[in-house]
Amino acid sequence: MTTEYDFIVAGGGAAGCVAAARLVTDGGYRVLLLEAGYSNKHPLLDMPPGIFKMINGTKFMRYHKTVEQEHLGGRVHDIPQGHVLGGGSSVNAQVYMRGRPSDYNAWHEELRGSNDGVDWDWPAVLPHFRGMEDNNRLQNDLHGTGGPLLVSDPGHIDGLSRLFVQAVQGLGEPFSPDFNGTAQRGVGFYQFMNRHGRRSSSAYAYIEPIKDDPRLTVRLQAEVQEIILENNVAVGVRYCDKSGDLQTARCSGEVILSAGSLITPKLLMQSGIGPADHLAEVGIPCLVDLKGVGENLVDHPEVPITARVKGKGGYYKQGDGWRMLRNGLQFKLFGSGPVTSAGVEAGAFVNPTDPKADPTIQAFCVPIVYVDRDTRHLVDDGYGLTVTTVVVKPKSRGTVRLASANPKDMPLVSPNLLKDKADMDAMVEGQKFFLRAFETNPLADQVDKVMLPEPGKRSDDDLRAYCRRFVKTNYHPAGTARMGKDGDPMAVLDPRLRVRGVENLRICDLSAMPDINAGNTQAPAMMLGDRCADMILGRI
């Protein structure tokens, strides 16, 4: 069965929903949006704390297991990714973060000389962020109102989050009223992509308002197998529908890949677009030799600090059914209380070795004992506080490769978190800084015991060993089909997000990033989708 559209968007994540919606509403085009996962409409997805249930294993997440990481002693760890309409924006902790202007200015410099009429510096991307935003507190040169994405202050702030903010100020860091403001450094409270306790995902913000538009076709549980190329022109895709039957969809315009940094390079390689030597290894004929496909994988590494607190501080402990029921009833009846919070209310951006330089570490403060399933046995099952430290501009790079020519096989992912010495050094300094925060009043008075890293094992060498054991993804893989200038042998895309050597094929997810932004990645992904649509519509 073959159906023709104007555009096909392969991947209904944060970026794909924006691009598809813009092409329908602003261009009047017939668009097919294919999403391998499920509907975003579920109570656990809508309410902010549902993130903790999502990460621990549901159909709404796809778990990529890494290959053995030799520099981590052979560890294999998970990289969960959204498997749902809206992608990560439907399952994440909803923190609204753009990165800093220097992130985008660096992209612009890297592309200078072959930008093909499109700029990527901060003045070029800021209007997209402002235009998407409906902020409930801020309207100024950096923030907008009236956009489809609802951005709000936290609906509830736990007492431990406030103590954390005060303790970090006690270490000399300034209070930040806006991490997306004129300076990133400081400690304060995040803003979130929700309103009145309900998630504002890319799916809700962009697809829900046009769900009945006949020009938009959304197919869920539709796994794209390959891009159809005819004389190096993308003309459609083949995908398996929810019954497992192979379908063909063709378009008169372009195919837009937005399946994320782990699946987008897989789809390229399955279609014969990628490193010729690797494709030969798995038995796929190479149609376009692009050495950069699957290279340059970059992710934010995170490592936790976990403490037991005195009394019943924080949100809940395992098995605390009555407290969770009470909070749920308060949310259901009055739309208020702890359930209006994703739990990650407070955070910080710091540079422990040079406070006047750009921050090297981002921190997330979570008022529970927050550890993975395989490490829960190492901590007490009580009330607690977890602070995760994240290297914001990692130098380590990894790869995505095909396991075989079978499109049903998951890709081989090697993120190499903390492999570069500079990343490990930054992480150790971040751990030491925030361990001091746990020892600083007023937070210190509420802490009973810091359980991880273990007491008595906090020398630099001990912390390196601890980081190797506990480092994991911050859920932000990027860069695996990056933009680059003409003549760059590793550039997969030109500055207009077009795949080199192929006509009518673009990419608008995080894989397009030359380097990762300093902070959470949902808003940048949506910006990429918005700019992609403007390029196609001739507005850039």
C-alpha positions in Angstrom: 0.0 0.0 0.0 1.4 3.4 -1.0 0.2 6.8 0.1 1.6 10.1 -1.0 2.1 13.3 1.1 3.9 16.6 0.7 6.3 15.9 3.6 7.1 13.0 5.8 8.4 13.5 9.3 10.0 10.3 10.7 10.0 10.6 14.4 7.4 12.4 16.5 9.7 13.7 19.3 10.2 17.2 20.6 11.5 18.5 17.3 9.4 16.4 14.9 6.1 17.5 16.4 7.1 21.2 16.0 8.3 20.8 12.4 5.2 18.8 11.4 2.8 21.2 13.0 4.4 24.3 11.4 4.4 22.7 7.9 0.7 22.0 8.3 -0.4 25.3 9.9 1.9 27.8 8.2 2.5 26.0 4.9 -0.8 24.3 4.3 1.0 21.1 3.5 -0.1 17.5 3.8 2.2 16.0 6.4 2.6 12.4 7.6 4.1 12.2 11.1 5.4 8.7 12.0 6.1 7.8 15.6 7.4 4.4 16.7 6.0 4.8 20.2 2.7 5.3 21.8 0.1 8.0 22.5 1.2 10.7 24.9 -2.2 10.8 26.7 -1.7 9.0 30.0 -2.1 10.3 33.6 1.4 9.4 34.6 2.8 11.3 31.6 0.7 14.4 32.3 1.5 14.9 36.0 5.0 16.1 36.7 6.3 13.4 39.1 5.4 10.7 36.6 9.0 11.0 35.4 10.1 8.7 38.3 7.7 6.0 37.2 8.6 6.4 33.5 12.4 5.9 34.0 11.9 2.7 36.0 10.4 0.9 33.0 7.3 1.4 31.0 6.3 1.1 27.3 6.7 4.8 27.0 10.5 4.5 27.2 12.9 2.6 24.9 16.1 1.4 26.7 19.3 1.4 24.7 22.0 -0.7 26.4 25.5 0.5 25.7 28.2 -1.7 24.5 30.8 -2.6 27.3 32.6 0.6 28.3 36.2 -0.4 28.9 37.2 2.8 30.5 34.4 2.2 33.1 35.7 -1.3 33.9 33.4 -3.0 31.3 30.2 -1.5 32.6 27.1 -1.6 30.5 24.5 1.0 31.3 21.1 2.1 29.9 20.2 5.2 27.8 16.4 5.6 28.2 14.7 7.5 25.4 11.1 8.6 25.0 9.0 6.0 23.0 5.9 8.1 22.8 4.5 11.0 20.8 6.4 14.0 22.0 9.5 11.9 22.6 11.5 13.1 25.6 9.2 16.1 26.0 6.5 13.6 27.1 8.6 11.7 29.6 11.2 14.1 31.0 11.4 16.2 34.1 10.2 19.2 32.2 13.1 21.6 33.1 13.1 24.6 30.7 16.6 25.3 29.7 18.1 26.7 26.5 21.8 26.7 27.1 23.9 29.9 26.9 24.5 32.3 24.0 28.1 31.1 23.6 26.8 27.6 22.7 25.1 28.9 19.6 27.8 31.5 18.8 30.3 28.6 18.7 28.0 26.8 16.2 28.0 29.9 14.0 31.7 30.1 14.1 32.1 26.5 13.2 29.8 27.0 10.2 31.3 30.3 9.1 32.2 30.5 5.4 29.5 28.0 4.3 26.4 29.1 6.1 24.4 29.3 2.9 22.5 32.3 4.1 21.5 31.0 7.5 23.0 32.1 10.8 23.1 29.9 13.9 24.4 32.5 16.5 22.4 33.6 19.5 20.6 36.5 17.8 19.4 34.0 15.1 18.0 31.4 17.5 16.6 33.6 20.3 13.5 34.6 18.3 12.6 30.9 18.0 12.9 30.4 21.8 10.9 33.6 22.5 8.2 32.8 19.9 7.6 29.3 21.2 7.3 30.4 24.8 4.3 31.4 27.0 6.1 32.3 30.2 3.9 32.8 33.4 6.4 35.2 35.0 8.8 36.7 32.5 8.3 38.9 29.4 11.4 40.8 28.2 14.1 40.7 25.6 14.8 37.0 26.4 11.4 35.7 27.2 8.0 35.7 25.4 4.3 35.1 26.1 1.6 33.9 23.9 3.5 31.0 22.4 2.3 27.3 22.4 4.8 26.1 25.0 3.7 26.8 28.5 6.6 27.7 30.8 6.0 28.1 34.5 7.5 28.5 37.9 7.3 25.3 40.0 3.8 24.7 41.4 5.3 23.5 44.7 8.7 23.8 46.3 9.8 21.3 48.9 11.6 22.6 52.0 14.7 20.6 51.2 15.0 22.4 47.8 14.9 25.7 49.6 17.6 24.6 52.1 19.8 23.5 49.1 19.5 26.9 47.5 20.5 28.6 50.7 23.4 26.3 51.3 24.9 26.8 47.9 24.6 30.6 48.4 26.5 30.0 51.6 29.4 28.7 49.4 29.5 32.0 47.6 27.3 31.4 44.6 24.8 34.1 43.7 21.0 33.5 43.6 19.8 33.2 40.0 16.2 34.4 39.3 16.4 33.0 35.7 18.8 30.4 34.4 17.9 31.5 30.9 18.6 35.1 31.7 21.7 37.3 31.1 24.0 35.0 33.1 23.9 31.2 33.7 25.9 31.1 36.9 24.2 30.7 40.2 21.7 28.7 42.2 17.9 29.0 42.2 14.7 27.4 41.1 14.1 26.0 37.6 11.2 26.9 35.3 9.3 24.0 33.8 7.3 23.2 30.7 3.9 22.8 32.4 1.0 24.8 33.7 -1.2 24.0 36.7 0.5 20.7 37.2 0.0 19.4 33.6 2.9 18.8 31.2 3.3 21.0 28.2 5.0 18.6 25.8 5.8 19.2 22.2 2.8 16.9 21.4 0.4 18.9 23.6 1.7 22.3 22.5 1.9 21.6 18.7 0.0 18.5 17.7 -3.0 18.5 20.0 -4.4 21.9 18.6 -4.4 20.5 15.0 -5.2 16.9 15.7 -8.4 17.1 13.5 -6.8 19.0 10.6 -7.2 16.7 7.6 -3.8 17.8 6.3 -2.0 16.1 9.3 -1.8 12.3 9.5 -0.3 10.8 12.6 0.7 7.2 12.7 1.7 5.7 16.1 3.6 2.5 16.6 4.9 3.1 13.2 8.6 2.0 13.1 10.5 3.5 10.1 12.7 0.8 8.5 14.4 2.8 5.8 14.4 5.9 3.6 13.5 5.3 0.0 16.2 6.8 -2.3 15.8 7.1 -6.1 18.9 8.5 -7.8 20.1 10.0 -4.4 16.7 11.7 -3.9 14.6 10.9 -0.8 11.1 10.1 -2.1 9.6 8.4 0.9 10.0 5.8 3.7 9.1 2.2 4.5 7.7 1.5 7.9 6.1 -1.2 9.9 2.6 -0.4 11.2 1.2 -1.5 14.6 0.2 -4.8 13.0 3.7 -5.5 11.8 2.8 -5.0 8.2 5.3 -3.2 5.9 3.9 0.1 4.5 5.3 2.5 2.0 4.7 6.3 2.1 5.9 8.7 -0.5 6.2 12.4 -0.6 6.5 15.1 -3.3 8.5 17.4 -1.0 11.0 16.3 1.6 11.6 13.5 4.2 12.6 15.0 7.6 14.3 12.7 10.1 13.7 13.5 13.8 14.1 10.1 15.4 16.7 11.2 17.9 20.5 10.9 18.1 20.5 7.1 18.5 17.9 6.2 15.9 18.4 8.9 13.2 21.9 7.7 12.4 20.6 4.1 12.4 18.0 5.0 9.8 20.6 6.7 7.7 22.9 3.7 7.7 20.0 1.2 7.2 19.2 3.3 4.0 22.8 3.1 2.7 23.9 6.6 4.0 26.9 6.4 6.2 30.5 5.2 6.5 31.2 2.9 3.6 33.5 0.6 5.5 31.0 0.1 8.3 28.1 -0.5 5.9 30.2 -3.1 4.1 30.8 -4.9 7.5 27.1 -5.4 8.0 26.3 -6.1 4.3 24.4 -2.9 3.4 25.3 -1.3 0.0 26.6 2.2 0.4 24.7 4.7 -1.6 26.2 7.8 -0.1 29.5 7.6 1.8 29.2 10.0 4.8 31.9 9.2 7.4 30.3 11.3 10.1 27.1 9.4 10.4 27.1 7.8 13.9 30.2 9.7 15.0 30.5 12.6 17.5 28.0 11.2 20.0 28.0 13.5 23.0 25.9 13.3 26.1 25.8 15.0 29.5 27.2 12.6 32.1 25.7 12.7 35.6 26.7 11.3 39.0 24.6 11.4 42.1 25.2 12.5 45.7 22.6 10.9 47.9 21.8 11.7 51.6 19.4 10.4 54.3 17.7 13.3 56.0 16.3 13.7 59.5 12.6 13.2 60.1 10.3 13.0 57.1 11.9 15.6 54.9 11.4 15.5 51.1 8.6 14.0 49.2 8.3 10.3 50.0 10.2 7.1 50.6 9.7 3.7 49.0 6.5 2.1 50.4 5.2 5.4 51.7 1.8 4.6 50.2 -0.3 6.8 52.5 1.7 10.0 51.8 1.6 9.4 48.1 -2.1 8.8 48.2 -2.7 12.0 50.2 -0.6 14.0 47.7 -2.5 12.5 44.8 -5.9 13.3 46.3 -4.8 16.9 46.9 -3.7 17.2 43.3 -6.9 15.6 42.0 -9.3 17.7 44.2 -7.5 21.0 44.3 -4.8 21.0 41.6 -2.2 21.8 44.2 0.5 20.3 46.4 3.6 18.2 45.7 2.2 16.4 42.7 2.3 19.8 40.8 6.1 19.5 41.0 8.4 17.3 38.9 10.6 17.0 42.0 13.6 18.8 40.4 12.7 22.3 41.6 16.1 23.6 42.5 19.4 23.6 40.7 22.7 25.4 40.1 25.3 26.2 37.5 28.8 26.5 39.0 32.5 26.4 38.1 34.2 25.0 41.2 37.8 25.8 40.0 37.2 29.3 38.5 33.9 30.9 39.6 34.4 33.8 37.2 34.6 31.5 34.1 31.7 29.8 32.4 30.0 27.1 34.6 31.3 23.6 34.1 28.8 21.8 36.3 25.0 21.8 36.4 23.2 20.4 39.5 19.7 19.0 40.0 18.3 18.8 43.5 15.7 16.1 44.0 14.1 15.8 47.5 14.1 11.9 47.5 16.5 9.1 47.6 16.9 8.9 43.8 19.0 6.0 42.5 18.8 3.5 39.7 17.3 0.1 40.3 20.7 -1.6 40.2 22.1 0.6 43.0 19.1 0.9 45.3 20.6 -1.8 47.6 23.5 0.6 48.4 21.4 3.2 50.1 19.0 3.3 53.1 15.3 3.1 52.2 14.2 6.3 53.9 13.6 10.0 53.4 16.4 11.8 51.6 17.9 14.2 49.2 19.8 13.6 45.9 21.9 16.1 44.1 23.1 15.0 40.6 26.2 16.7 39.2 26.4 17.0 35.4 29.3 18.1 33.2 27.7 20.7 30.9 30.3 20.9 28.1 31.8 17.4 27.9 34.7 16.7 25.6 34.2 12.9 25.4 32.8 11.6 22.2 31.2 8.2 21.3 29.6 6.4 18.4 26.4 4.8 17.1 26.8 1.7 14.9 24.6 -0.9 13.3 24.5 -4.3 15.0 23.4 -5.9 11.7 21.6 -5.2 8.5 18.3 -6.2 10.2 16.3 -3.0 10.9 14.7 -4.6 13.9 18.1 -4.8 15.8 18.9 -2.0 18.2 22.0 0.0 17.3 25.3 -0.4 19.1 25.8 2.6 21.3 29.1 3.6 22.9 28.7 7.0 24.6 32.2 7.0 26.3 30.9 9.1 29.3 33.8 10.6 31.2 36.4 9.0 29.0 38.1 12.3 28.4 40.3 13.3 31.4 39.0 16.8 31.4 35.4 15.5 31.9 36.4 13.3 34.8 38.4 16.1 36.4 35.4 18.5 36.1 33.0 15.8 37.5 35.3 15.2 40.5 35.4 18.9 41.3 31.6 19.1 41.0 31.2 16.3 43.4 33.6 17.9 45.9 31.7 21.3 45.6 28.3 19.8 46.2 29.5 17.5 49.0 30.5 20.8 50.7 26.9 22.1 50.2 25.6 19.1 52.2 28.0 20.3 55.0 26.8 23.9 54.9 23.9 25.3 56.9 21.0 25.5 56.8 21.1 22.2 54.8 23.7 20.6 57.0 21.3 20.7 60.0 18.8 18.6 58.1 21.2 16.0 56.8 21.6 12.8 58.8 24.1 11.0 56.6 25.5 11.3 53.0 25.3 7.7 51.8 26.8 8.1 48.3 29.7 8.7 47.8 30.5 6.5 50.8 31.9 8.1 53.9 35.6 7.7 54.2 36.0 7.2 50.4 36.2 10.8 49.2 39.7 11.4 48.1 40.2 12.5 44.4 41.1 8.9 43.5 38.1 7.5 45.5 35.8 10.0 43.7 37.2 9.0 40.3 36.5 5.4 41.1 33.0 6.3 42.3 32.2 8.3 39.2 33.3 5.4 37.0 31.0 3.1 38.9 27.9 5.4 38.9 28.1 7.7 35.9 25.1 7.5 33.6 23.4 9.5 31.0 21.5 12.7 31.7 19.3 11.6 28.8 20.7 14.1 26.3 22.5 12.2 23.5 23.3 14.6 20.6 25.6 15.2 17.7 25.5 12.0 15.7 24.7 13.6 12.3 26.1 17.0 12.9 26.1 20.2 10.8 29.4 21.3 9.4 31.0 23.6 6.9 31.8 22.7 3.3 34.9 20.5 3.1 34.5 19.0 6.6 34.7 15.2 6.0 32.8 14.5 9.1 29.9 16.9 8.5 26.6 15.0 7.7 24.5 18.1 7.3 24.9 21.5 5.7 23.9 24.6 7.7 20.3 24.2 6.4 20.0 20.8 8.0 20.2 19.1 4.6 21.9 15.7 4.4 25.0 16.1 2.2 24.9 14.1 -1.0 21.1 13.5 -0.9 18.3 15.7 -2.1 15.1 16.2 -0.2 16.4 14.8 3.1 16.8 16.9 6.3 17.4 16.2 9.9 16.0 18.4 12.7 16.7 16.6 16.0 19.6 16.8 18.5 21.8 14.7 16.2 22.2 17.8 14.1 24.1 19.7 16.9 27.8 20.4 16.2 28.2 20.4 20.0 25.8 20.0 22.9 24.3 23.0 24.7 25.1 23.7 28.3 21.9 22.5 30.0 18.7 20.5 29.3 18.0 19.8 25.6 14.2 19.8 25.1 13.9 23.5 24.3 16.9 23.4 21.9 15.4 20.4 20.1 12.1 22.3 19.6 14.1 25.3 18.3 15.7 23.0 15.7 12.3 21.8 14.6 11.0 25.4 14.4 14.0 26.5 12.4 13.8 23.5 10.1 10.2 24.5 9.2 11.2 28.1 8.6 13.9 26.9 6.2 11.5 24.8 4.2 8.9 27.6 4.2 11.5 30.0 2.9 11.5 32.3 6.0 15.2 31.7 6.6 
